[in-house]
């Protein structure tokens, strides 16, 4: 009887901890009004561009994005104030290879893959943002490639 009580208590505690860790839900409502989201390939890898039409800067912070099996922080463009950019290094740029390791110092390694907390298609991304001090997720769809 005592073992059954210990087993039930253990299962209860595991259930509580498991439900806390899986409290990641996609938001139905967009944190901002987005224009057409697109990506381009450059010498370093992929650049994802998220143009924002309207956002409440005082309540929402755009943090990161999952795209094509990688995660990258979002940065506000200096040239265009309503554009957020994420860069994903693919390791395809020119690398210096030399006997002297000091000459290879500037080489950037490719970005490591990082799985998205949600399943997404090739034309989708998961936007990670903070709203009222809580981390939230939103799925961006219909992302197109531009040249």
C-alpha positions as a Markdown table, in Angstrom:
| # | Residue | x | y | z |
|---|---|---|---|---|
| 1 | Unk | 0.0 | 0.0 | 0.0 |
| 2 | Unk | 2.8 | 2.4 | 0.9 |
| 3 | Unk | 4.5 | 1.7 | -2.4 |
| 4 | Unk | 1.3 | 2.4 | -4.3 |
| 5 | Unk | 1.1 | 5.8 | -2.6 |
| 6 | Unk | 4.7 | 6.6 | -3.4 |
| 7 | Unk | 4.2 | 5.5 | -7.1 |
| 8 | Unk | 1.0 | 7.7 | -7.4 |
| 9 | Unk | 2.8 | 10.7 | -5.9 |
| 10 | Unk | 5.7 | 10.2 | -8.2 |
| 11 | Unk | 3.4 | 10.1 | -11.3 |
| 12 | Unk | 1.6 | 13.2 | -10.1 |
| 13 | Unk | 4.8 | 15.1 | -9.7 |
| 14 | Unk | 6.1 | 14.0 | -13.1 |
| 15 | Unk | 2.8 | 15.1 | -14.7 |
| 16 | Unk | 3.0 | 18.5 | -13.1 |
| 17 | Unk | 6.6 | 19.1 | -14.3 |
| 18 | Unk | 5.8 | 17.8 | -17.8 |
| 19 | Unk | 2.9 | 20.1 | -18.2 |
| 20 | Unk | 4.9 | 23.1 | -17.1 |
| 21 | Unk | 7.6 | 22.4 | -19.8 |
| 22 | Unk | 5.1 | 21.9 | -22.6 |
| 23 | Unk | 3.3 | 25.2 | -22.1 |
| 24 | Unk | 4.3 | 26.4 | -25.5 |
| 25 | Unk | 1.2 | 27.4 | -27.5 |
| 26 | Unk | 1.1 | 29.1 | -30.8 |
| 27 | Unk | -0.7 | 32.5 | -30.7 |
| 28 | Unk | -3.7 | 32.8 | -33.0 |
| 29 | Unk | -3.4 | 36.6 | -33.1 |
| 30 | Unk | -0.4 | 38.2 | -34.7 |
| 31 | Unk | 1.7 | 40.4 | -32.5 |
| 32 | Unk | 1.9 | 42.9 | -35.3 |
| 33 | Unk | 0.6 | 43.6 | -38.8 |
| 34 | Unk | 3.1 | 42.1 | -41.3 |
| 35 | Unk | 3.7 | 42.9 | -44.9 |
| 36 | Unk | 5.0 | 40.1 | -47.2 |
| 37 | Unk | 7.7 | 38.1 | -45.4 |
| 38 | Unk | 10.5 | 37.0 | -47.7 |
| 39 | Unk | 14.0 | 35.5 | -47.7 |
| 40 | Unk | 17.0 | 35.8 | -49.9 |
| 41 | Unk | 20.3 | 33.9 | -50.3 |
| 42 | Unk | 23.5 | 35.8 | -49.9 |
| 43 | Unk | 27.2 | 34.8 | -49.6 |
| 44 | Unk | 26.9 | 33.9 | -45.9 |
| 45 | Unk | 23.6 | 32.0 | -46.1 |
| 46 | Unk | 19.9 | 33.0 | -45.7 |
| 47 | Unk | 18.5 | 36.4 | -44.8 |
| 48 | Unk | 14.9 | 36.4 | -43.6 |
| 49 | Unk | 13.2 | 39.8 | -43.8 |
| 50 | Unk | 10.0 | 40.5 | -41.8 |
| 51 | Unk | 8.5 | 43.9 | -42.7 |
| 52 | Unk | 6.2 | 45.2 | -40.1 |
| 53 | Unk | 3.3 | 47.6 | -40.9 |
| 54 | Unk | 2.1 | 48.2 | -37.4 |
| 55 | Unk | 3.6 | 47.1 | -34.0 |
| 56 | Unk | 3.2 | 48.3 | -30.4 |
| 57 | Unk | 6.8 | 48.7 | -29.5 |
| 58 | Unk | 6.1 | 49.4 | -25.8 |
| 59 | Unk | 4.3 | 46.0 | -25.4 |
| 60 | Unk | 6.0 | 43.7 | -27.9 |
| 61 | Unk | 9.6 | 42.8 | -28.5 |
| 62 | Unk | 10.5 | 40.6 | -31.5 |
| 63 | Unk | 13.2 | 38.2 | -30.2 |
| 64 | Unk | 14.1 | 35.4 | -32.6 |
| 65 | Unk | 12.8 | 33.2 | -35.4 |
| 66 | Unk | 13.0 | 29.5 | -36.3 |
| 67 | Unk | 13.4 | 29.0 | -40.1 |
| 68 | Unk | 14.7 | 26.1 | -42.2 |
| 69 | Unk | 15.8 | 24.1 | -39.3 |
| 70 | Unk | 17.8 | 26.9 | -37.6 |
| 71 | Unk | 17.2 | 29.6 | -35.0 |
| 72 | Unk | 18.4 | 33.2 | -35.3 |
| 73 | Unk | 17.9 | 36.4 | -33.3 |
| 74 | Unk | 15.9 | 39.2 | -34.9 |
| 75 | Unk | 17.4 | 42.6 | -35.4 |
| 76 | Unk | 15.8 | 45.8 | -36.3 |
| 77 | Unk | 17.2 | 47.2 | -39.6 |
| 78 | Unk | 19.1 | 50.4 | -39.3 |
| 79 | Unk | 18.1 | 51.6 | -42.8 |
| 80 | Unk | 14.4 | 50.7 | -42.6 |
| 81 | Unk | 12.8 | 51.1 | -39.1 |
| 82 | Unk | 9.9 | 48.8 | -39.8 |
| 83 | Unk | 12.0 | 45.8 | -41.0 |
| 84 | Unk | 13.3 | 43.0 | -38.8 |
| 85 | Unk | 16.1 | 40.8 | -40.2 |
| 86 | Unk | 17.4 | 37.4 | -39.2 |
| 87 | Unk | 20.6 | 36.0 | -40.7 |
| 88 | Unk | 21.2 | 32.2 | -40.9 |
| 89 | Unk | 24.9 | 31.3 | -41.7 |
| 90 | Unk | 25.1 | 28.3 | -44.0 |
| 91 | Unk | 28.9 | 28.2 | -44.2 |
| 92 | Unk | 29.0 | 28.6 | -47.9 |
| 93 | Unk | 31.1 | 31.8 | -47.8 |
| 94 | Unk | 34.8 | 32.0 | -48.7 |
| 95 | Unk | 37.0 | 30.5 | -45.9 |
| 96 | Unk | 40.7 | 31.0 | -45.4 |
| 97 | Unk | 42.5 | 27.7 | -45.1 |
| 98 | Unk | 46.2 | 27.9 | -44.1 |
| 99 | Unk | 48.9 | 26.0 | -42.3 |
| 100 | Unk | 49.0 | 28.9 | -39.8 |
| 101 | Unk | 45.8 | 28.7 | -37.7 |
| 102 | Unk | 46.1 | 32.4 | -36.9 |
| 103 | Unk | 45.3 | 33.2 | -40.6 |
| 104 | Unk | 42.1 | 31.2 | -40.3 |
| 105 | Unk | 40.9 | 33.3 | -37.3 |
| 106 | Unk | 38.2 | 35.3 | -39.2 |
| 107 | Unk | 36.4 | 32.2 | -40.5 |
| 108 | Unk | 32.8 | 31.9 | -39.3 |
| 109 | Unk | 31.5 | 28.4 | -38.7 |
| 110 | Unk | 28.1 | 27.4 | -40.2 |
| 111 | Unk | 25.1 | 27.8 | -37.9 |
| 112 | Unk | 24.1 | 24.7 | -36.0 |
| 113 | Unk | 20.7 | 23.3 | -36.6 |
| 114 | Unk | 18.1 | 24.0 | -33.9 |
| 115 | Unk | 14.7 | 22.3 | -34.1 |
| 116 | Unk | 11.6 | 24.4 | -33.9 |
| 117 | Unk | 9.3 | 23.8 | -30.9 |
| 118 | Unk | 6.5 | 23.3 | -33.5 |
| 119 | Unk | 6.4 | 21.5 | -36.8 |
| 120 | Unk | 6.6 | 23.9 | -39.8 |
| 121 | Unk | 6.8 | 23.7 | -43.6 |
| 122 | Unk | 9.4 | 25.1 | -45.8 |
| 123 | Unk | 7.4 | 28.3 | -46.4 |
| 124 | Unk | 6.8 | 28.9 | -42.7 |
| 125 | Unk | 8.7 | 30.2 | -39.7 |
| 126 | Unk | 8.1 | 30.5 | -35.9 |
| 127 | Unk | 8.4 | 34.0 | -34.6 |
| 128 | Unk | 9.5 | 34.2 | -30.9 |
| 129 | Unk | 8.4 | 37.4 | -29.3 |
| 130 | Unk | 7.8 | 38.8 | -25.8 |
| 131 | Unk | 4.5 | 40.4 | -24.9 |
| 132 | Unk | 3.9 | 41.8 | -21.4 |
| 133 | Unk | 7.1 | 39.9 | -20.1 |
| 134 | Unk | 5.9 | 36.5 | -21.4 |
| 135 | Unk | 7.5 | 34.6 | -24.2 |
| 136 | Unk | 5.1 | 33.7 | -27.0 |
| 137 | Unk | 5.2 | 32.0 | -30.4 |
| 138 | Unk | 3.5 | 32.9 | -33.7 |
| 139 | Unk | 3.6 | 31.0 | -37.0 |
| 140 | Unk | 4.5 | 33.1 | -40.1 |
| 141 | Unk | 3.1 | 31.5 | -43.3 |
| 142 | Unk | 3.5 | 32.1 | -47.0 |
| 143 | Unk | 7.2 | 33.1 | -46.9 |
| 144 | Unk | 8.6 | 33.5 | -50.4 |
| 145 | Unk | 12.1 | 33.6 | -51.8 |
| 146 | Unk | 13.2 | 36.7 | -53.6 |
| 147 | Unk | 16.4 | 37.3 | -55.5 |
